[in-house]
Amino acid sequence: DAGVTQSPTHLIKTRGQHVTLRCSPISGHKSVSWYQQVLGQGPQFIFQYYEKEERGRGNFPDRFSARQFPNYSSELNVNALLLGDSALYLCASSQDFANTGELFFGEGSRLTVL
Amino acid sequence: KQEVTQIPAALSVPEGENLVLNCSFTDSAIYNLQWFRQDPGKGLTSLLLIQSSQREQTSGRLNASLDKSSGRSTLYIAASQPGDSATYLCAVIPYNQGGKLIFGQGTELSVKP
C-alpha cells in the first residue's frame, strides 16, 4: 500500500509569491493534518481536515489556508510568502477525527523562500 | 497549555550501548503518545504508539513506556547501532483539541561505530 505522498518535494520561491503544496493520504484515511517544521524544532500544527471540513487550526496567520477534496487529498496554500515561511511542510493522515490511532507522515515538502 | 519537552537535545553513544530518551508533558489529559524517528531532511517515521490506557509498547529493540500521572515517557533502545542515528521526536494528542499533535523539540542521536 502507498503511504502518504506529498508534492513537490522541494521548491524555491521569492518573497510575496504564492505556493500550493499537495498531499494524498493513505487509502481509507479520512483525516489529513498539516504541520510546519522549522530547522531544529519539532513540527507545529497548522490545520486538520476531516471529511472535507476544517476541524482544527493552529496559530498561523490567514495567509495560510487549506482544503480537502472528495477523494480526501488535500492542498495547503500560503500567500504573500515571507522569509520565515521557509520550512519543511509535513502532511499526516489517520483514520479518525481525533487521531486516537497512529498517524502516518509523508516525506514533506521543503520550501525555501528567498 | 500542553507543553512537551525532550531531554537531552543531543546524545552521542558508542555502538552497542543501551540508551534511554526522555519525554515529558505538562497535562496528563491525552489520548495517546507517539514516538517518531526523523532522518535529516526527511519526513517522520512512526516507531511506537502508546494509548493512554497502556503502560508500554515494544517493537524489536525499541521499548516505550508511558506514565500519565507523572507526565513522562521514555524510549529505550537496546544494543544501539549506527543506523539508529537520527532525531527522535515524541508527540501527544491532548483531549478536546481534535487530532492536533503537540511535539517535543526532539533528541538528536548519534551512534558511533
Interface residues (C-beta under 8 A of the other chain):
Chain A: V4 Q6 S31 S33 Y35 G40 Q41 G42 P43 Q44 F45 Q48 Y50 R55 G56 G58 L88 L90 A92 S94 D96 F97 A98 N99 T100 G101 E102 L103 F104 F105 G106 E107 G108 R110
Chain B: V4 Y31 N32 Q34 F36 G41 K42 G43 L44 T45 S46 L49 Q51 L89 A91 I93 Q97 G98 G99 K100 L101 I102 F103 G104 Q105 G106
